[in-house]
Amino acid sequence: MTFDPPLIPAVIIKRYKRFLADVELADGSVVTAHCANSGSMKTCWEPGWEVQLSPSDNPKRKLKYTLEMLHNGTCWIGVNTMQPNRVVVAAATAGEIPELTGYDEYRAEVKYGKNSRIDLLCSRGDERCYVEVKNTTLVEEPGGPYTFPDAVTSRGLKHLQELSDMVAQGHRAVMLYFIQRADGSHFEPARAIDPAYADGLEKAHAAGVEILAYRADVSPTGIHLAEPVAWKLA
């Protein structure tokens, strides 16, 4: 995925009310940007970090800019939770995710389960593979594991149960963690933050839900699928 129009550099001042971030543009003006991320964004920002914003010319939008990524001095960290689904769907359709090849159709945002939408549904004849995608940005220490979630998520736990339900019905189900930074090692659930989610992931995997973790190349020019990352549950 390439950013078009190009992103706009700025410096973050603060993030607040979850969905707002005050940033300083290159000309010294301060604007409020939309932050499309409902998590804590722990380890993803500090005042003074360089950021990149996507602009919008939609006159109906209250905020002109969206916060896309921040730089921690080592790497860019993608925080817009709308982007992972787009990148994963495009990569799967293009055959860039080996575990998801061989299907005839790839559809995004398909209704399933109990009033939910699956991020990606892969199908071939009567075969179905349900893929849930989670943006993963938490690294507690340099070189440490990439972990999810960064805040307690009852919604994420619900998704694990619904994936397990699909397996019980005879389908494939995949939990894919899309890692938008490059300074960690492997993936594991953030048990210290949400033990119920960590237990839920173990239970879902035992029930047949597959786990994938992929790192993305994140830069001001675009976000692209890069490589698989090892994972563990313990």
Residue, then its C-alpha position, 0 to 999 in steps of 0.5 A: m500500500t502506497f500513500d497517495p497523496p504523500l504523508i505530511p511530517a509533523v511532531i506529536i505534542k500529545r495524544y488524548k481522548r484516545f482518538l485525538a492527537d495534537v501535532e506541530l506541523a513544519d511551519g510551526s502551526v499546531v493542529t489536531a489529528h484524528c487517531a484511528n486507534s482505540g488501544s492505549m498505544k503504549t510504547c508507540w508515542e512520546p511527546g516530541w516524536e516525529v510523526q507522519l499524517s495523511p491529509s484529507d480533502n473531504p469537506k465533511r471531515k471535522l479533522k483534516y489529518t489522520l495520524e498514520m505512524l510515529h518514529n521512536g528513534t529506531c523505526w516507524i510504528g504504524v498506529n492507524t488500525m484501518q491499514p492492516n486489513r487493507v494491506v493483508v487483503a491485498a497481500a492475500t489476493a496477490g498470493e503473498i501470504p503462502e498460508l492463504t494461497g489456493y483460494d478463488e475468492y478473497r473478500a473483506e468485511v463479510k458478516y459472520g458469527k454473532n453480529s460480527r464481520i470477518d476481516l478476510l474471508c477466503s473461499r474455494g467452492d464450499e471451503r472457507c477460511y476466516v481470517e481475523v487481523k489485529n494491529t500489533t504495536l506493543v514492544e515493552e523493551p528493545g528486542g523484546p516480543y511483539t505483544f497484543p493487546d495493549a489494553v484489555t479487549s473483550r471484543g478481541l476475546k469475542h473474535l477468538q470464540e467466533l473463530s473457534d466456532m467456525v473451526a467447529q463448523g468444519h472451516r479454517a480459521v486464522m488469527l493473524y497479527f499484523i506487526q507494524r514496527a521492526d524493533g522486536s523479536h517474536f510474537e506472544p500474547a500480552r498476558a500481563i495486560d490481558p490474561a483473559y485474552a492470552d488464555g482465550l488465544e491458547k484455548a482457540h489454538a487448541a480448538g484448531v484456530e491457526i496463528l500467523a504473525y507477519r511483520a510489515d515494512v512501515s515507512p512514510t512512502g507506504i506499508h507493505l507485508a514483509e516477513p513472517v514472525a515466529w510466535k509462542l503462547a507461553 
